[in-house]
Amino acid sequence: MDWIILLLAGCCECGFTFCLGKAKTCPPGLEQTLWYVGFGAVSLLSMALLAKATKTIPVGTAYPVWTGIGAVGTVLVGTLVFGEPAGFWRLFFIFTLIASIIGLKVL
């Protein structure tokens, strides 16, 4: 169950980077403020879920998995939503990161 919680925490990390990206692209005002509020809320949720997961998963495993999920998810969001480039080397290193995350889970 804690691995599922850790996966959700990593997804929340993608969520708060998405909110940050949206806040950066909209004009100052209510919409931007709401994106920043979303950023704060999802950040807190992500940290709370990470803290819960580390009650049974070692921190040395949970933290890299959490940041790795966030990094991979953020690259995907950046590419699919914000139109960032997805060249060969970028994808190559994302796949090596995914392999590393799987390796930490297997150990």
C-alpha positions in Angstrom: 0.0 0.0 0.0 2.8 2.4 0.8 4.2 2.0 -2.7 0.9 3.2 -4.1 1.0 6.1 -1.7 4.5 6.9 -2.9 3.3 6.7 -6.5 0.5 9.2 -5.7 3.1 11.4 -4.0 5.2 11.4 -7.2 2.1 12.2 -9.3 1.4 15.1 -7.0 4.9 16.4 -7.7 4.0 16.4 -11.4 0.8 18.3 -10.4 2.6 21.0 -8.6 5.0 21.6 -11.4 2.1 21.7 -13.8 0.4 24.4 -11.6 3.7 26.3 -11.5 4.0 26.2 -15.3 0.4 27.4 -15.8 0.9 30.2 -13.3 4.0 31.3 -15.2 2.1 31.5 -18.5 -1.0 33.4 -17.4 -1.3 37.1 -16.8 -1.2 38.4 -13.2 -4.6 38.3 -11.5 -7.0 35.9 -10.1 -6.3 33.0 -12.4 -2.5 33.2 -11.7 -3.2 33.4 -7.9 -5.4 30.3 -8.2 -2.7 28.4 -10.0 -0.2 29.4 -7.2 -2.8 28.3 -4.5 -3.1 25.0 -6.4 0.7 24.7 -6.4 0.8 25.2 -2.7 -2.0 22.7 -2.0 -0.6 19.9 -4.2 2.9 20.5 -2.8 1.7 20.0 0.7 -0.3 16.9 -0.3 2.8 15.5 -2.1 5.0 16.0 1.0 2.4 14.5 3.3 2.1 11.4 1.1 5.9 11.1 0.9 6.1 11.3 4.7 3.4 8.6 5.1 5.2 6.3 2.6 8.5 6.6 4.4 7.0 5.0 7.5 7.6 1.6 5.9 9.8 2.4 2.8 13.4 3.5 3.6 14.0 7.2 2.9 17.0 6.3 0.8 14.6 4.5 -1.6 11.5 6.5 -1.3 13.0 9.9 -2.0 14.8 9.0 -5.2 11.6 7.2 -6.4 9.5 10.2 -5.5 11.8 12.6 -7.3 12.2 10.3 -10.3 8.5 9.9 -10.7 8.2 13.7 -10.5 11.0 14.3 -13.0 9.6 11.8 -15.5 6.1 13.1 -15.1 7.2 16.7 -15.4 9.1 16.0 -18.6 6.0 14.3 -20.0 3.8 17.2 -19.0 6.3 19.7 -20.3 6.4 17.9 -23.7 2.7 17.1 -24.0 1.2 20.2 -22.5 3.7 23.0 -22.8 5.2 22.0 -26.1 8.8 21.5 -24.9 11.1 19.6 -27.2 11.4 15.8 -27.0 14.7 15.0 -28.7 16.5 11.6 -28.8 18.9 12.4 -25.9 16.2 13.8 -23.7 14.0 10.7 -24.2 17.1 8.4 -23.7 17.9 9.9 -20.3 14.3 9.8 -19.2 14.2 6.1 -20.0 17.4 5.5 -18.1 15.8 7.4 -15.2 12.7 5.1 -15.4 15.0 2.0 -15.4 16.7 3.4 -12.3 13.4 3.8 -10.5 12.4 0.3 -11.4 15.8 -0.9 -10.1 15.2 0.7 -6.8 11.8 -0.9 -6.5 13.2 -4.3 -7.3 15.9 -4.2 -4.7 
